[in-house]
Amino acid sequence: MSRRTFLQAGLGAGVLVVGLGGANYALADLEAMNRARATIRPDGRSRLPPHQYLIRKLKPMGGSAGDAAPGNFRLKVHGEVEAPFTLSFKDLLAMPQTELTCDVHCVTRWTVLDAQFTGVRLLDLAERARVKKTARYVIFEAANEYTSNVRLREALAPNVMVAHKHQGKSLALSHGAPVRAVIPDLYFWKSAKWLTGIRFSARDEPGYWEARGYHNHGDPWKDERHG
């Protein structure tokens, strides 16, 4: 499904229903949306970014699926690092696990509050790889040559992770099984599904959507949807 193609229904006094990809999703009512807009995050920004509305569960947004079999999974951590390595799914589970509750913001204007993910912090992977001082960006590599680019300081935030569970269950294929990136403070196309590699880079390399007209940074609070 094209990320530019979505149908938004009119906002009534009660619950809003929106058609996305042929499915109906109930959204939170006006009171919940207003409450989210009025809630201020520790960084001083509204919890609900501009022009976003609330949806009650994570919407799969398409893409070319990779191999979902955990036994075939390999995650390559490489690039501008002193100690590159490759993890199997078993190796990933053996690392310290983090549970994250975060808000998800899609460029097509929907937001899900309090999404739950389980996985390994990118910061922990970076420390193991011993990232070089020359690194400035992280390039998330995924199935079928999909990539997304994130500034290093944002990629190493404590709420960025490589996730293998959503809402306490193994990731569904539509959400990137067996492993995806989760970068809550950028639009969700940056959170690459069917993750295969994390490459630390000295230079910026616009990813799949960035090369097709999406904003190179993707900050929801700055409305950075298209370049």
N, C-alpha and C positions, 0 to 999 in steps of 0.2 A: 504494500500500500504506500502510495506517495505520502510523504510527511506533509505535503501542502494540501492534501485532500482530506477535509474533515467537515462535518456538518454540525453546526451549533444551533440548538433550539432556542426559542425565546425564553427569557427568564420570567417565571411567574412568582406568585407569592409563596408557593410551597417548594416542592422538590423539582429540580431541573433534570430533564432527561436529555441526553445528547447522543446522537448516532455517530459512531466511529467505526468505520470498516464494516458496516452492516450489523453491528451489535448495539443494543441499547444499554447505556450505563447510567445508573441513578447517581446524581450528584448531591452533595450536601446542600441543605437549604440556605436561604439568604442569611439567616442568623449565623450559621457556621462560617460562611464566607466572610461576613463582616467581622466576626470575631477573629478569624485568621488574619485579616488585613490589619486589625487593630493591635494584634500581638506583636511586640517588638523583640527581635532576636538580640542576643548579646552584642552583636556587631552593629546594632542600631537600625537594622533594616526590618521592614515589615515581614512577617512570616510568609505571607502570600505575595509573591512578586507582582508587578504591574501586569494587567491584562490576562491574569491567570484565573481559572475557576477550579473548584474542587471536584474531584472524582473519587469514588470510594474504594476502588481497587486498581492495581497497576494494570495499565493497558499495554499488551504486546504490540509493538509498532513495526512488525515485519522484519525484513532482512533475510539474507541467505544463510540458512542454518548450517552450523558445523556439525562435527561428530559429537553426539551427546553421551557416548559411552565413557564412563569414568576410567575404565581400564585403558583406553586409548589416549587419554588426556596427557598432554605435555605442555608445560608453561616455561618458556625460555626467557630468562632475565639476562639482558645483555646490553651491549652498547658501551657508553662511557662509564665503565665500571672496572674495578680492579679484580673482582672475583665473579665472573659470569657463572651461572648455573642453570640447570633445568630441573623442574619439579614434576613428579607424577602426581596424580590425584591423592594417592596415599601419602606422599611427601607433604602435600599441602595440608592435609588433615592433621599431620603430626606437628605442624607448627602451632604456636600460640594462637588460639581462636578468639575473635572479638565479635560481640553482638552489638549491632548498630541499629538504632531507631532514628530515622531521618525522613525528611520531606523530599519528594521527587517532583521535578518540574520538567514537563515536556515542552518542546518548542511549538507544538501544536496547541498550546495554551492550557492543557489540563495539568493539575497538581494533585498528588496524593500525599496526605499528611501521615506521619508516623508509620512509614513503611519499615519493616524489620528485615535485616539481612544478617547473615553470619558468614564470617570468612577471616581472611588474614589482612592486616593493615599493609598498605603499600609501603609505609614507612619501615616496617619490619623487613620486608623484602629488600628495600634499598640499603638498609644497614648491613644485611647479610652480603649483598653484592659489593658493598664499599664503593659507592658512587663517587666518581672523580669530580674535582672542582670545575672541570670543563663542561659538565652537564648543565643544560639550561632548560630542557624540555623532556617530557616523557611521551613516547609514542606508544599507544596501546594498539597491539596487533591482534587481529581476530581472523576468523575463518573467511575464506574467499577474498583475501587481500584487503579486507576492511581495516582501516586505521582511524584513530582519533588522536589529536595532539593536545597536550595540556602543559601549561607552564609548570616547571619543576616545583616551585614553592607551593603551588596549589595542589599538585599531585601528591605531595608529601604531607598534606594536612592530616590531622589525626582521624578524620571521618572519611578518608578515602580507603577503599578496600578492594580486594579480590574476593568476591562472594561466591559461595556455593549453595547457600540456602536463602529462601525468601519466605517470610511468615512461618519459620520453623520447619519448612519442608525443603527437600532438594529442589533446586531450580527446575522449572518446567522448560521444555525445549524452546517454547516461544519466548522465554525470558533469558535464554542464553546458555542452557545446560551444556556441560556441567558447571561452568565457571564464567562469570562476567565481572567487569569492573563496575564499581559504584563510586561516583563522584557527585555527591549531593548538591554542591553549590554551583554547578554548571548545568546547563540544559542536558537532558538525559541522553541525547545522541552521543555525548562524550563518553558515556559509560558503556564501552564496547561490550557486546554480547559475544558468546562463543570464543572467549579469550584464548589466545595461543602464545602471546609474547608481550613482554614489557621491555621496551628499548629506551635507554637513556641517551639523549642526543644533545650535541653541542649546538645544534641549529634547529630552528622551527621547520616542521614539515607538515603543511596542511593535510588533513585527513580526507576520507572519502566524501563526507558531506561538505567540509570546508572548501574542497576543490570544486564543488557543484553549487556554490553560491551562499552557503551558510556562513555565519560569522565565524571568524577564526578563533575568537575567545569564548563566546557563549555564556555570558553572565545574565541570568534571568532578571536580576534587579535593574540592570541597565537596558533591558529589552534588546539584547544583542542576538537577534534571531537570524538576520540575513546580512551578508556583507555588501 
